[in-house]
Amino acid sequence: MEAQEVYNIPITELVTAPFSIEWSEDNQISLLTERGVHIFELQPNPLCPTPTPKFRRSFLWATDYLPTAIFSPIVETVANNCQREDMYSLLLEEAITPHFPERTEHVPRIIQVAWSPVKLVDPSKCLLATITSAGAIDTTFKVGANWFSVSNLSQIWFEIIKEELDFSVETCNPEEITGDMFKSNLRRLQGTSVTWSELYKDSQGTFSYLTTAWRSSELVIWRINKITELSMSVTPIMVYRKKFHGHTRISKILWITLKPKQHLAVIGFFDGRLYGLPVNDHENELSDGLIIKYEEQPDRMPINFITTRAKTTGGRIIAFNKNIHFILIDINEEGNIVEKKYLKLPGFCISGILLLNNSEAMVSTQNGSLHHINLDSTPLKRTLIGHDMKYVRTQYLGLARSLSGATFVNVTSPSTAYDHLCNREPSNLQFFILKSPEFDPLCRLEKSESNLHAYWDCLEMIRIKSAKADADNQYPKIPQELDQSLSIHQLRIIMWLTLITEVVKKKKLIRKIDNVVGEISEAQPLIFVYTLSEHMIKLAKKKVLSDNQRLSIHFLRLYLEVFLAGEEDESNQNNKAIRHAKDAMDVTSNMELIETETCNLCGEIVTELPWNISSCPRGHQLPRCALTLLQITSLKYRSCPVCGRIFHPTLDDEYEEIKCLYCDVPVIFDARVLGIYDEVEKSKNLSARPIWDIPIYKRFEGETGEKEKGNEGRQEGVRLKKKIVETPQPLVINDKDQGGLKKAGEDVQMAE
């Protein structure tokens, strides 16, 4: 097996921890650095002729919440009453003593992150849970380019257990508190690991379990209900807690669903033990079973990473690491061990593990090596993976894989701090693909059956490879004639491959998709016919229709009449799109529709076909919905982040999640519009630079030398808007392709 680098991104911050990168289900890449977390969101860029991907970048700082800071008033007294060794031990644990006289205060940094399953947040987004070196556990959500804290789990946990602690700051006598008592109580407030479950659904709605581990070897499971896009109200509900024997740190946890209502929490300890805790869900109440001991003897090699994959024959395979050892466990549907295998890898510690399929794995080590492991062989066999990525004087610190399974990313960092600080060597994200038919982007794209959103990275890899190609035979092969049996998903793939190939061949930057898609690809009108036919059939099943819906059906019937008039040839009568269009015409033939359209701004009657006209007779521009063809003159609309098409607010009542009919990605609100995300912005903005990272001479002076009022670090409720809209004004459009939106005569840049 061989790996080929496609693109790399330099990162200024130093990366030091292994397993420092994760790829979420909504195409966001989190990179853990010394200063915070870099987030890279892959943005489809099909109109770019150059071999460069497009990412939307954001940054997440550690929360300044210190779980043990409430006990700071008694820390000095407790330390003075301890024996010398106990006092030094207490001072060495900065998370327990973040504030101590005559000592530099503890600066928290993020040590672990975990992405929630997709669709836990509308529309098809993920929450990000973080743990800081101070032990604070927080859940965050991104709005625009900023990350906001939506739930402080550490604070909620403290309110739950504060009555169980052996002492309180208000009533205790610090001289009677021993060092061991002080540490054992405060360790209950320090989070050490976090993981998410899959999405589940019950009578109360959709939810996910968030499992947290604490320094006192306690395990707590929270229920997080699905979050609406605009409210962002998160109320974690504790549904289970358990205390393990001893006080060993839980370093990693993983949630596995074995059967419906039957789960397994895999728990890795810092001393090398690995346990499995069966968790049963009965009528929304969780109960545990007997602990399964996968690694019973403590060997003092901490478990830093655990991953799993379902087997086609039933059961699961679990892979984890211990320093330079790769360990594979095969379990059945009850969670019991079927087989266990070990493999010792040469070089430094294991820094990344990916289970490619049920029989193959890829592992990276810190000395710059990639290994392919055959999981079916006994004992396990490994081979080096050849690649063209930089590995001299660098260390590999993480592997991640896209949701489609075709794109991989490797994290590199200078092998010595001197190279980073003095020679200015950056860390790097190396995007690569595997030269194998199974992992080829085009092959995986052609084998996909739905959800183009999950395969946009394949289209990007194809575009980048085509832009670098020297010959025409290296471009993707696209059928010249469309098969009548093609699904709407296959038509989308053909449309975008056609567009990408034309753009790359002409080497010309095109800014608006609407100007070229209909001319280049014959799949575009067929996609529109399929989608509007389904929409009409859906509306026909409703008993009561609004005026907007009745007018929309009239518009769509006009379009289908024009489409069917051009397909009267008998050879086309068996065409799937034509049959679909005729079905939609039949079910809406007897409906009472509104056939007269007036301009929403002046009331003038509009007589032209809605898909051909861009203004009313008096000159008012009329932006239209890409699906309903209705006028959009309100600010609260959704738009596609890829192609920029806009969608009418009435669609929110018809669909649980609105997706672009061409790009198959969820359409979103424009975050710049006043009042859209007000509830989220009341939370703490974790993308704002904290006070501890600002030099002292700049803390009270801006870049211009003027004093900033109230600049005390991170502020609550930082406004997200770049422009504040004082009064709502109608949107207008400057051409019939609906490519350039304007507001009150000024250009408005659509959200990417």
N, C-alpha and C positions, 0 to 999 in steps of 0.2 A: 504494500500500500504506500502511496505517495501523496504528500500534501502540497498544494500550490497556493502561494500567497496572492491575494487579490488586491488588498489595500491595507494601509496601516495609518493609525492616528497617533501622533505624539501627545503625551500628557505631561504637563509641567510638574505636577505633584508626584512625590515618591510613593511607590507601592512597595510594601514590605511584607504583608501577610499572605500566606498561601490561600488558595480557594477564594480569591478576592473579587471574582466576577460572577454575575448571574444574568441570565437572559429571561425576561418575564414573558408571560403569555400574550401580552399586548405590545410586544416588540420594543421593549425598553431594556437597555443594558445598564446595569449598575456596577460601578467600579469603586472598590473600597480603597481609599488612599489615606495618607497620614493626616490630612487636613479635614477630609470629609468624603462624601460620596458623589462621584460624577455620574450623571444620568445621561445616556445617549439614546434618544428615541429615533429609530430608523424611519425616515420620511421617503416614501416612494417619489422618485424623480425621473419619470419616463421621458421627459422632454429634453434631458441634458445629453449632449453628444459626447461629453468628456468622460473618461473612466473614473469618476469620483462619486462615491455615495453621498447622500445628504442626511445629516443628523440634526435633530433639534436638541441642543445641549441645555442642561440645567445642573445646579449644584445644591447639595443638601448638607448643611452643617449639623453638628451634634446639638441636641437640645441642651439648654443650660440648666435644666432641672437636675438637682442632686438629691437622690432619695434619702441619704443619711444626713443631709445638712441640718435637719431639724434638731439633731442631737449635738451639734457643734458647741453649744454653751457648756456642756459638761465634759467634753473630750479632754481638755487640759487637766482637769481635776482627776479624771479616771486614769489618765496616763501617768500622772505624778504618783499615784498610789500603787502602781503596778511594780513588779519586779523589773530589773533592768532588761532582761531578755523579752519579757512580755511587752514592755514599753516600746522597744525597738520593733518588735513584730507588729505592734499596733500602728506605729508610724509608717511602716513600710506599705501597709495596705491603704493607699491613698483614697480608694473608694469609700472606706469607712471613716477616714479623717480628712475630708476634702478641705476643711478650714481648720488650720492649726496656727497658733501664734508663732511668728518669726519663721514661717516656712512658706515657700511659694505655694499658692493655691492650686489645687488640682484643675487642670484644663481637660474637660471631657473630650473624647474622640469616639467615633463610631467604630465598633469592633465586629458587628455582625448585622446583616440585613436579610429580610425574607420577603418575597413577593407573594401576594395573595393570588388565588385563582382569578382568571379573567371573568368579567361580568359580575363580580361582587359589587362593582360601582358602575352605574350607568354613565355613558354608553360603552360597554365592553372595555372597562378600565380595571386596573389593579390598585390595591392599597400596598404601601410599603411599610413594613414593620422594621424598626431599628433598635439596636441595643448599644448603649454607650459604655465607655470604660468605667463610668461611675455607677453602672447598673441600672440606668433608666431605660425603660421600654416605652416606645412611642409608636403610634401609627400615623402615617402621613399620606397626603394626597396632593397631586400636582394640578395647579390651575395656571394655564399659560406657561410661564417659565419659572414659576415659584412653587415651592413645596410648603404646605401648611400642615401643622399638627392638628389632627382631628380627634385624638384620644390619648391621654396620658395614663397608660396602664399602671405605671409605678405608683402614681398618686392614688388611683382607685384601689390598688392592692394594699397600700398603707392604711387607708380608711377601713378596710376589711379586717386587718389583723392587729391594729393598734391596741385593741383591748387584750390581745393575747400576749403581748410583749411583757417581759418581766419588770420593766420599769418605764416611766414616762418622764419627760424633761420637767414637767411642772411639779410633780409630787415626789420625785426620787431624791435620795441622798447620794450624791456622786461618790462619796468616800466609801460607801458600802458596795459599790459595783466593782467586781473583779474584771480583769482584762478579758478572760474567757467568756464571761457572761456578756460583756459589752459586744464582743465580736460575734458571738452566736446569735444575738438578737438582731444586730444590724445587718448580718448576712441574709436575713430573711427579706430584706428590702432590695437586695442586689439581683437584678436579672442577669442570666448567663446565656440563655439560648431561647430561640423562638422558631416556630414553624407553623405553616398553614395546612389545613385539610383541603379536600376537594369541595366543590359546591354541592350542597344538599338542599332538598326541598321537602317541606312538610306543610301541615295545615296553616301554620303561621307565616309561611313565606319561604323565600330562598335565603340561605345562610351558609356560613363557613365557620369551622372551629379554628381558633387561634390558641395554640399550645405554648405556654411559657414555662421556663425552668428558672429556679432561683438558687442563689449560692448556698442555701441551707438544704439542698437536695429535695426541694419541694417542687411538685409539678401541678400546674393549674391550667385548666382548659376553659376558654371563654367562647361564648357564642357571639358572632358578629353577623347581624342581619344585613341583607342587601341594602345598599345605600343609593338613594336617588341622586341624580346628578346635581341638582341645584341646592338641595338642603344640606347635604353632607353632615347629617346628624348621626353620630356614632355613639352607641351606648353599649359597651361590652357587658355581657351577662355571664357571671361565673357559674359554670354548670358542673365542675368537677375539680377536686384537689386531692393530692396524695403526698405523703411524706415518706421518703425512702430512708432506710436505716443508714446511719453514719452522716457525715457532713461533706462528702466528696462532691466537688463541683460537677454539675452536668454540663458537658461541653458541647453536645450536639443532640438534637432530637429530630425525628422524622415521623410523619403521620402517614399511615398506609390504610386503605380501605380493602379489606379482604373479601367481604361479602356485604350485601345490603344490611345495614344496621350493625355490622360487625367490623371493628377497626383494630388497628395495632399501632401503638406508640413505641417506636424504636428509640431507645435512650442510650446515648454514649457518654461514658464518664471520663473524667480527666485522668483517672488511674488506669484506663484501658479496658474496663468492663463494658459489656454491651448487653442490655436487657431489652426484652420485649414485653410491653404491658398491654394485654388484651382489653379493649374498651368496647362494651356493648351498649347500644342505643335502644332503649325500650320506652316507648311513649314519651319521648323527649327527655328522658332521664338517663344519665350515663352511669354505668357500673363497671367495675374492673374484674378481671379474673386472675388466675395464678400467674405470677411473673415467669416468663420464659428467659432462661439465661443462655444467651448465645456465646458470650465470652465471660466466663465466670471468674477466672483468676486475674487479679490486678497485676499487670506487668509494667506499670509506670510509663506506658506509652499512650499519650492522650489520643482520643478519637476526635479528629477535627472535621470530618466530612462523612456523610452517609447519603447514599442515593439508592434508588430502587427502580425496577422495571417489571411490568406484568408479563407473565409468560403466556404464550398462546395455548398451552396445555393445562393452564390453571396454576395457581400459586404465584410466587414472586421470587425474584433474585434481588439480594441486597448486597451492595458493594460499599466498603469503607476502607479507611487507611489507618495504619499505625506507623508513623514515621516513614520508613522505606518499604513497608510491607503492604501489599494489596491483598485484601481478604474478600472472598465471595461466599455468600451463604444462600443456599437454595431452600426456601420454605414452602410448605403446602398451604392450603386455604385455611387451615386452623392456626397458622403461625409457627408450627413446629419445624425443626430443622430436618431437611432431607439430606443435604450434603453441604460440606464446608471445604473450601479450597484456599490455599495460601500461595503467594508468590512474592519473592524478595527481588526488588528492582535495584540495579546498580546505580550509583550516583548519590545525589542528595535526597532530601525528603520528597515525597509525592506532593505535588502542588495542584493537581487537577485530575478529575476522573469523569469520564463520560461513558455511559452505556449506550453504544451505538445501536445494538439490537440484542436479541436474546443470546447471541453467540459471540459477540464482539464487543470489546471495550477499548477506549483510548485513554492513555494515562500520560501526564506530563510530570517531569521531575525538575527540581530547581536548577540543575546543572545544564538545562537547555536541551533536553531530549524528549522526544515523543515516542511512545511505545504502543504497539498494537497487541492486544491480548486476546487469545482464543479461549473463550469461556467454556467451550465444550470439551476441551482436552483435559485429561487427568494424568499428571498434574498440569497446571496452567502453563501455557507456552506464550512467550512474548517475542516480538520482532520489532526492530527499530523502524520507525516511519521516516522515510526520506522527505526532506522539505527544503525549500529555498529561503526560509525565514532566518533572520539574524539570530545567532545563538552565542557568538563569541563575546565574552565579558558581559553577559547578561544572564539573568535568572528568570525562569518561567514561573509565574505565580498564579496561574488560574486558567481554566478552560471553560467555555460556555458554548451552547449550541442553540440555534434558532428553533422556533416551533416547527418549522417545516423539516428540519433535520438536514438541510443542505449547506447551511452556512455555519462556520465555526469561527471562534475568536479566541486568541491566545494573548495573555498579558505578559509583557516582559518588563523588567526593571534592571537598572545597572547593578552589577554584582557587588559593587562596593559603594559606600556613601561618598567616597572621594570623587568617583566618576560623576555622580549626580550633582554634588555641590560645587566642585571646582571645574570639571570638564563640561558641565552643563548637559550631561547625558540625560535625555528624558525617558520616562516610561513610555511604553507603546502598546496600543491595541492592534494586533495583527489578525486581520480577517483572511481566512483561507478556506479552500474547499478540498475535498478528497477526490483524487482521480480514480473513481470507481463508478460503474454504472448505477449502483444502488444509491449513491449519494450525489449523483450528478443533478444540478439544479433543474435542467430541462426535463430530465426523466421523472423527477419527483413532481414537477409541475404537471406533466402530462398524465401521471397516475392519480393525481388528486381528483376528488369527486365534488367537492364543495368548499366554501369558505376561502375565497381568494385572499382575504385579509391575512390569513396565516401563511401565505406563499408569496407575499410581496418581496421578501428577501431573495427568493429564487429569480424573480423578474429583474431585480437589481443586479444580481450576480451575472445573469445573462447579458444585461445591458453593458456592464463593465467589461466583460470578456469580449463582447462584440466590438466595443469601442477600441479595444486593444488589438483586434484581429487585423491581419494583413491581407487576408484573402476572403472572397465572398463565400467560399465553402465553409467558413467558420461561423457564419451567421446561422441562427436557428431556422429550421425548415418549416415553412408555413404553408398549409394547403391552399391552393389557388381557388378551388371551388368548395363552398361550404356544404357539408353533408346535411341532409334533412333531419337526421336523427340527433344532431348535436344539442347538448343541453345548454342552458343559459350560462353555466359555469365555464363550459368549453368555449362558448362564444366570447366570453370576456377574455379568456386566455389568448385566443386568436387575435382579438382586437388589439390588446396591449402588445403582443409580440410583433404584430404588423407595424404598429406605431413606433415601437422601439427600433426596429430594423430600419425603417425609413429615416428616422432622425439620425441614427448613427451613420448610415450611408451618406446622407447629405451633409453631415457635419455642420448643421445649422441649428442655432439655438432658437427654439420656438417657445413663446411665453404663454400661449393660450391653447388649451386642448381642443376647445369647441371648433376652432378654425380648421382643424385638420382631420379629426377622427372620422367624421362622416364621409370625407372625401377619400381617405386612404383605405379604410376597412369597411367591408360590406356587413360585418357583424354588428356594427353599431345600431342601425335601424331595427335589426332583428331583436337585439337585447331590449330596445325600447318597446317593441310590440309585445314581447313576452311579459315584461313587467307591467305595462299598463293594462294588459288583458287580465292578469291576475288581480290587479287593483280594482278593476271594474267588477269582476266576479265577486270580490270580497264586499264591495259596496252594495251590490245587488242583493246580498243576503240580509242586509239591515232593513228593519221595519220602518225606521224614521231616518230621513236624510236631511242634512242642513242645506241651505241655499248654495253654499260654496261647493258642497259635494255634488249637487244636482247640476250646477254649472260645469264642474270639472268633468262629469260623465259626458256631458254634451261635447266638450272640447275633445275628449278622447275618442268619442264615436266619430267625430269629423276626421280625426287623424286615421282611424282604422278604415274608414270609407275610402280615403285617398290611397291607403296602402293596398287594400283589396282590389281597387280598380286597376292597379298596375300589375296585379298577379292573376289575371283572368285566364291565363293559359291553362288548359286541362292538365298539362304535365305537372303543374304546381299544386293541384288540388289535394294531394296527399302530404304536402309540406306541413311539418309540425307547427310552424309559426302561423300559417294560414288557418289551420284548424283551430288553434288557440284563439285567434282573432275573431273567427266566426262564432265561437262559443260565447265570447264576451259580448258580441253584438246581439246575439239571440237573447241572452238573459237580461239585457238592458233595453230591449226593443219596445216594451210596453210601459216604461217608466215615464212619469211626468217630469220633464227636465226644464231648466231655465236656459233659454236659447239666446238671450240678449245680454251682452256684456257692456258694462259702462266703466269708464276710467275711475279708479278709486280716489283720484285727486280732484277731478273737476266734474265728474258725472257725465261727460260726453260719451255717446254711444260708440263702441269700437266694432267695426264690421269686418276687419281683416282676420285671416286665420291666425290663431294665437301663437303658433310656432314660427310664423313668418314676420310678425310685426314687433317692433321694438319701442313704439311710442303711440300715444293716442292722437286723434286729429289735431289737438291743440299743442302737441309737442311734448307732453309729459312722458318721460321715459318709463317703461313698464317692465321691470325685471320679473321673470316668471319662474315658477317652480319647475324643476326638472322632471317631475312625475305628473303632477296634477295640471300643469300649464296655467295655474291661477296666478294672478298678480300678487306680488309681495311688496307691500308698502309699509310694513312695520319693522321695527328694529329687532324684535325677538324672533329671529329666524335661525335656521341651521344651515350649515354649509359643509361641503365635502372638503376635507383637508388635502386631498390629492388633486382633484380637478377643479375645485372651486364652485361647482354647481350648487344652487341654493334650493331649499325645500320649505314648503309652506307649513305654518304652525298647526294647521288642521290635521296633519299626518300624525301628530302625537297622540290623537285620540284613536287612531286606527291600528297603530303598530306599537308593540312593546319596545322595539328598537328599530330606528330608521337607518337604513343603509343606502349608500349611493348605488344606483342601479347599474353603473358601469364599473366602479372601483371596488364595490362590495366591502367598503369600510364604513364604520359608523359615522354618521354626520354629527357635527358638534355645534354648539353655540359659539359665537364670537365673544371671547373673554373680555374684549375691550369695551363692550357695550355696558353702559351704566345699569347696575341693578341685577345683573345676571348671577354673579357669584358673591353677593353681599354676605350670605351666611357663612361661607367658607372663609372670607377675608377677616372675620372677627377672630379667627384663630391665630396662633403664633406663626409668623412667617419664618421658616427655618432656612430659607434661601438668603435672608438678609445677613450681612456680615456681622458676626458677634463681636462684642466689645474686646474679648481677649485677643482677637486677631488683628485689631487696629493698633498701630504704633501709638505710643503715649502722646507724641507731639501732634498727632492727627486726630485724636479723640474729640477735641473740642474746636477744631478748625477744619473747614472744608478745603477743597483743592484751590479755591481762590483766595484763601487766607482769612475769609470771613468766618466768624464764630457761628457754629450751628446751634440752634436753640434746642435744648432737650435731647441732644444726641447722647444717649446713655446706652448705646449698644442696640440690641434687637428691640424693636418696638412692636407692640400689639397692634394687629389690624392694619398692616401696611397696605396702602391702596395699590391695586394691581393695574389700574387704567393708565395708559399712556396719554389718552385724551379723554376728558370728562365731557360727556354730552349734556349740556344744560337743559335743552328741550328736545323731545323726540322730533326727528325730521325724517321725511320719507326717503327711501332709497331710490335712486334713479340709475339708469344704465345708459352707456354711451354708444353701444353698438348692438346689433341684433343677435350677435353670438353670445350675449350675456357674459362676456369674458371680463369686462372691466366695470366694477361697481363703483358708483360715486354717491356721495351724500352732500346735498346742499352745494354742489359745484366743486367739491374738493375730493381728491382721490382718497379712497379708503382701502388700505391693504388688507386683503383677506387673510384669515388665520391660516398658517401653513399646516 
